[in-house]
Each structure stands twice: as C-alpha cells, then as structure tokens.
Amino acid sequence: MINASLAIGPMSSEVIEAIFRFSNYNRKELMIIASKNQIDYNGGYVNNWKTREFMDFIKKMKEIYPQSSVKICRDHCGPGFNGIYELEDSYRTIEADINNGFDLIHIDFCHFQGLKEEQFEETKKAIEYCYSLNPGIMIEVGTDENAGINFGIMNLEEIERELDFFTRFCKPEFYVVQTGSLVMEMNQVGNFNSEFVKKISQVLKLHGVKLKEHNADYLSREEIEKRHGIVDAMNIAPQLGVLQTVFVLQKCLLYGIGFSDFLNETYEKGKWKKWMHENTEENKFLCCAIAGHYHFASENYKKLITKLEEREDIKENIINNLMNVIEHYARK
C-alpha cells in the first residue's frame, strides 16, 4: 500500500536526492515515477542510466537518508511511449523493474495498435505478467496522455466499465483520471474539472481504488487545495527539470559563464517542441529552459556544472531549490 500523495519524476540525480532528503527530514512518504524515456532497461536521458544503475543510485540514497520513505514507480509502461510499439519492449521494462525492486508499475496500453478489446486483453496479460514475477507488485491503471480535456457523464460510464474490468483480476492502487490539467511551456494551462473529478472519486472509492492526477505541475496553493479530499495523489515532473535548468543558467549569467553551446544543443535537438503553447521557436531561451533537462547528461551541461562548482556548491544549491517545490506540493 502507498500512503504518499505526491509523485515526482526523476529528472536528474539532484531531483532524486531532493526527494529522499525531503522525505528523510519531514518523515513523509513520496513516490518517484520513472518514465521509459527517463530510465529503462536499455537506458534513458537521466544520466544515461539503465534500470539497474538507477536502482544502484536509489540504494545509495537510502543509505544516506535512512529515515526516508520513497516508493519507486514506473510511469506509463506500455507500447509507444518511447516510440517503440513492439510488446516485447514493454515486457522487458516490466521484467527489469520488478527484478530490480520497483514498488509499483503503471500499465498503460493507450497507444497499443489494435482494437479496444485487444488493448484491454493485452493490458490484462501485462498485469498478470507483473503478478507472475512479483505477486505483491502494486499496479496503476488508466491513462493521461494529457490534452486538458474536460470529461463528462459519458466518460464516467466508460470509466466505470474499465474499473469493473480491472477489478475482476487485480486491485489497482491508483486509477489515472483526466482532470483537465495541462502543462505547456512553463505553465499550467488546464482547468480542473472539479464536478466531474468528484464523481469519479466517489466511484473509485466504492472500488477501493485511489485517484491519481498526472501533469499537476505549476499549480498554485489555491489549486492544490481544491483537490484535497478528491485527488488522492498527483504527479509532477517537468517543473523540477525546468527549475534546475533555469537555476543553472541564472548562475551562469551571474558568474559570466557562457552557455551558448548548451543552449544550441538543446535547441537543435528539438525536445522543446512538444511543450510549446503560445510562444514561437524564435524564443530560443524559453526552448532551452523547458527542454534543458533532457540534456543534463550532455558534456555541454557537465562543463557548466564544473565551472559553477569552482564558485559555489552548485549541486547542493540546486537540491535546496528543488526541495522548495516539493514542500509547496507536499505540505498539508
């Protein structure tokens, strides 16, 4: 069982340490949610880590912060999330995660290339495979390929059918609900559909399943308060990556350290395109700010950190700034 109400993407080693440090000092359970692009059996953009290397770092964090309580979770495990649609890829992720001690796996086959009935059947097979490797593994279901959509009563009936299907053969820890939230650039541009989410929350409680909201970044305290008693847990990720990128670039400006190579690399790789909203690609600094975290493992970024380390304890200062965001979401 998970008691945490906040799940955070492991955008960098500093983010991971901030999670463990916050949990340790505040005696508060948190979740880490790793996407297949971030960390996977064959690597990812976070330190180029494979699953085993990621879990080796987690082990070190647990030794440094022995009073921490952090659940290790897989986010959106299913075909297509990393551009690979073969089912074998998803099963290899499941196997690596469970063999390396993950606590929860989010099975999401929304990009499965087939009929809806086939998608459900393959989802069931994947969950049963998880149980065959570890009967105690926790499962998250539902999808939020977030479009900021406001769902209605028709969707409530569809969700009830899905819940009936899943609870026949498993007891999900979380069900992901499209709440209307949407992250673009460095903003929360969605609208929380309170009436609909309340109804879904009531249905989920009847099934003994908790409601999970993805893409909850950049929420004000007022918006967070609206979710109390309705949303059981929420995911944040890009906000932490953006904060770290902007903090590092601000420090470079302060000390007169050039970062044009990192800026150009980030811009040319084009990872920022999926996050653009009202601005245009001419805003090169914004593009770098919203996509810099994809390139923290690059030599250009490492050179910036090395130069900044000569002037201050940059990694420690990054961690402290990240903990402020965690505090914003985690405090009651």
C-alpha positions in Angstrom: 0.0 0.0 0.0 1.2 3.5 -0.8 0.4 6.4 1.6 2.2 9.1 -0.5 0.1 11.8 -2.1 2.9 13.2 -4.3 4.8 11.5 -7.1 7.9 13.2 -8.7 9.7 12.4 -12.0 13.4 11.7 -11.6 14.6 14.4 -13.9 18.1 14.4 -12.6 20.3 13.0 -9.8 19.7 16.2 -7.9 15.9 15.8 -8.1 16.2 12.3 -6.8 18.3 13.4 -3.8 15.9 16.2 -3.1 13.1 13.7 -2.9 15.0 11.5 -0.5 16.2 14.4 1.6 12.7 15.9 1.9 11.2 12.5 2.8 14.0 11.9 5.4 13.8 15.3 7.1 10.0 15.5 7.1 9.2 11.8 7.7 6.9 12.0 4.7 6.4 9.2 2.1 6.9 10.2 -1.5 6.9 8.5 -4.9 9.5 8.6 -7.7 7.8 8.0 -11.1 10.3 7.0 -13.9 9.1 7.2 -17.5 10.6 4.9 -20.1 12.3 7.8 -21.7 14.0 8.8 -18.5 15.2 5.4 -17.3 14.7 2.0 -18.8 16.3 -1.5 -19.2 18.3 -0.1 -22.2 19.0 3.4 -20.8 17.4 6.8 -20.8 18.1 10.5 -20.8 18.6 10.7 -17.0 22.3 10.2 -16.6 22.1 7.6 -19.4 21.0 5.2 -16.6 19.7 1.7 -17.2 17.3 0.4 -14.6 20.0 -1.4 -12.6 22.2 1.8 -12.5 19.2 3.9 -11.4 18.4 1.4 -8.6 22.1 1.4 -7.5 21.8 5.2 -7.0 18.5 4.7 -5.1 20.3 2.3 -2.8 22.9 4.9 -2.1 20.2 7.5 -1.3 18.5 5.1 1.1 21.9 4.7 2.9 22.4 8.4 3.1 18.8 9.1 4.2 17.8 6.1 6.3 14.6 7.8 7.6 13.3 8.4 4.1 10.3 6.5 2.7 10.2 6.7 -1.1 8.3 4.3 -3.3 9.9 3.5 -6.7 7.3 3.6 -9.5 7.2 3.1 -13.3 5.2 5.7 -15.1 3.3 4.8 -18.4 4.7 1.4 -19.1 3.2 0.4 -22.5 3.9 0.4 -26.2 4.6 3.7 -28.0 5.7 5.9 -25.1 9.3 5.7 -26.2 8.4 5.3 -29.9 8.7 1.5 -29.8 5.4 -0.3 -30.3 6.5 -4.0 -30.0 5.1 -5.6 -26.9 8.4 -7.2 -26.1 9.8 -3.8 -25.2 7.2 -3.2 -22.6 7.6 -6.7 -21.1 11.4 -6.1 -20.9 10.7 -3.0 -18.9 8.4 -4.8 -16.6 10.9 -7.6 -16.0 13.8 -5.2 -15.3 11.7 -3.1 -13.0 10.4 -6.0 -10.9 13.8 -7.8 -10.8 15.4 -4.5 -9.6 12.8 -3.9 -6.8 10.3 -1.4 -8.1 7.2 -1.0 -5.9 4.6 0.0 -8.5 4.1 -0.2 -12.3 1.7 1.9 -14.2 0.4 -0.3 -17.1 -0.8 2.0 -19.9 -1.6 0.5 -23.3 -3.4 3.5 -24.7 -1.0 3.5 -27.7 -1.5 -0.2 -28.4 -2.0 -0.6 -32.1 -5.2 -2.6 -32.2 -8.9 -2.7 -31.4 -10.1 -1.5 -28.0 -11.0 -5.1 -27.0 -7.5 -6.2 -27.9 -6.0 -3.3 -25.9 -7.8 -4.4 -22.8 -6.8 -8.0 -23.2 -3.2 -7.1 -23.7 -3.3 -4.8 -20.7 -4.7 -7.7 -18.6 -1.9 -10.0 -19.9 0.8 -7.4 -18.9 -0.7 -7.0 -15.4 -0.8 -10.8 -15.0 2.8 -11.0 -16.1 3.7 -8.4 -13.4 2.0 -10.6 -10.8 3.8 -13.7 -12.1 7.1 -12.1 -11.3 6.0 -10.5 -8.0 2.5 -11.2 -6.6 2.9 -8.2 -4.3 3.7 -5.6 -7.0 1.4 -2.6 -6.9 -0.4 -1.6 -10.1 -1.6 1.7 -11.5 -4.0 1.8 -14.5 -5.7 4.4 -16.6 -4.1 6.9 -19.0 -3.5 10.6 -19.2 -1.9 11.4 -22.5 -2.9 14.8 -21.3 -4.9 17.1 -23.6 -6.5 19.2 -20.9 -9.8 17.6 -21.8 -12.9 18.2 -19.7 -14.7 14.8 -19.5 -18.4 14.4 -18.8 -21.1 11.8 -17.8 -20.4 9.6 -20.9 -16.8 9.3 -19.8 -18.0 8.4 -16.2 -19.8 5.4 -17.6 -16.8 4.4 -19.6 -14.5 4.7 -16.6 -16.9 2.5 -14.5 -16.8 -0.2 -17.2 -13.0 0.0 -17.1 -12.9 -0.3 -13.4 -15.2 -3.3 -13.5 -12.9 -4.9 -16.0 -9.7 -4.3 -14.0 -11.1 -5.2 -10.6 -12.1 -8.6 -11.8 -8.5 -9.7 -11.9 -6.5 -7.1 -9.9 -6.8 -4.4 -7.3 -5.2 -1.3 -8.7 -3.5 1.1 -6.2 -4.3 4.1 -8.5 -6.5 4.9 -11.4 -5.3 7.8 -13.5 -8.1 10.4 -14.3 -8.1 13.1 -16.9 -8.8 16.0 -14.5 -8.5 18.8 -17.1 -4.9 19.8 -16.1 -2.4 20.5 -18.9 1.2 21.6 -18.8 2.7 23.7 -21.6 5.9 25.7 -21.6 6.4 26.8 -18.0 2.7 27.0 -17.1 -0.3 25.1 -16.0 -2.8 26.0 -18.8 -5.6 23.5 -18.0 -8.7 23.8 -16.0 -9.5 21.4 -13.1 -12.9 19.8 -13.8 -14.0 19.7 -10.1 -17.5 18.4 -10.6 -16.5 15.6 -12.9 -13.5 14.6 -10.8 -15.6 14.5 -7.6 -18.0 12.0 -9.3 -15.0 9.8 -10.4 -13.6 10.0 -6.9 -16.8 8.6 -5.4 -16.9 5.8 -8.0 -13.2 4.9 -7.3 -13.8 4.9 -3.5 -16.5 2.3 -4.0 -14.0 0.1 -5.8 -11.3 0.7 -3.2 -9.0 2.5 -5.7 -7.3 5.8 -5.3 -7.5 8.7 -7.8 -4.2 9.8 -9.4 -3.8 13.1 -11.3 -0.9 13.4 -13.7 0.6 16.7 -15.1 -0.1 18.7 -11.9 2.9 20.9 -12.3 2.8 24.7 -11.7 -0.3 24.6 -9.5 -0.9 27.4 -7.0 -1.6 26.6 -3.4 -5.2 27.5 -4.1 -5.4 25.0 -6.9 -3.8 22.3 -4.8 -6.4 23.0 -2.0 -9.2 22.4 -4.5 -8.0 18.8 -4.9 -8.0 17.9 -1.2 -10.4 15.1 -0.4 -10.9 14.4 -4.2 -7.5 13.7 -5.7 -5.5 11.1 -3.7 -2.2 11.6 -5.4 -0.7 13.8 -8.1 2.3 13.6 -10.4 4.8 16.4 -11.1 7.9 16.2 -13.3 8.8 18.9 -15.9 8.5 21.7 -13.3 11.5 20.3 -11.5 13.6 19.9 -14.7 12.7 23.5 -15.7 13.6 24.8 -12.3 17.0 23.2 -12.4 17.8 24.4 -15.9 16.8 28.0 -15.2 18.7 28.0 -11.8 21.9 26.8 -13.6 21.6 29.3 -16.4 20.9 32.1 -13.9 24.1 31.2 -12.0 26.0 31.2 -15.3 24.8 34.7 -16.0 25.8 35.8 -12.5 29.3 34.5 -12.9 29.8 35.4 -16.5 29.9 31.7 -17.7 28.9 31.3 -21.3 26.3 28.7 -22.0 25.7 29.1 -25.8 26.9 25.5 -26.5 24.3 24.1 -24.1 21.7 26.4 -25.5 22.4 25.5 -29.1 22.4 21.8 -28.3 19.1 21.9 -26.5 17.5 24.0 -29.3 18.8 21.8 -32.1 17.6 18.5 -30.5 14.1 19.9 -30.6 12.7 18.3 -27.4 11.0 21.6 -26.6 8.6 21.3 -29.5 6.0 19.2 -27.6 5.8 21.8 -24.8 5.3 24.9 -26.9 2.0 26.8 -26.4 1.7 30.4 -27.3 5.3 31.3 -27.9 7.3 30.6 -31.0 10.6 28.9 -31.8 12.3 32.3 -32.0 12.2 32.4 -28.2 15.4 30.3 -28.0 16.0 30.8 -24.3 12.5 29.6 -23.5 13.1 26.5 -25.7 16.2 25.8 -23.7 14.5 26.3 -20.3 11.7 23.9 -21.0 13.8 21.2 -22.5 17.2 21.6 -20.9 16.6 18.6 -18.5 16.7 16.2 -21.5 20.4 17.1 -21.9 21.7 17.1 -18.3 23.8 14.1 -19.3 25.5 16.0 -22.1 29.1 17.2 -22.0 28.0 20.8 -22.5 25.9 20.7 -19.4 28.6 18.9 -17.4 31.1 21.7 -18.4 28.7 24.3 -17.0 28.4 22.4 -13.7 32.2 22.0 -13.4 32.7 25.8 -13.9 30.0 26.6 -11.4 31.5 24.2 -8.8 34.6 26.4 -8.7 32.4 29.3 -7.4 29.8 27.6 -5.2 28.4 24.3 -4.1 26.1 24.3 -7.1 24.6 20.8 -6.7 23.7 21.5 -3.0 22.0 24.8 -4.0 20.1 23.0 -6.8 18.8 20.4 -4.3 17.7 23.1 -1.9 15.8 24.9 -4.6 14.1 21.7 -5.7 13.1 20.9 -2.2 11.1 24.2 -2.1 8.9 22.9 -4.9 8.4 19.6 -3.1 7.4 21.5 0.0 4.9 23.5 -2.0 3.1 20.3 -3.0 3.7 18.0 -0.1 2.6 20.2 2.8 -0.9 19.9 4.0 
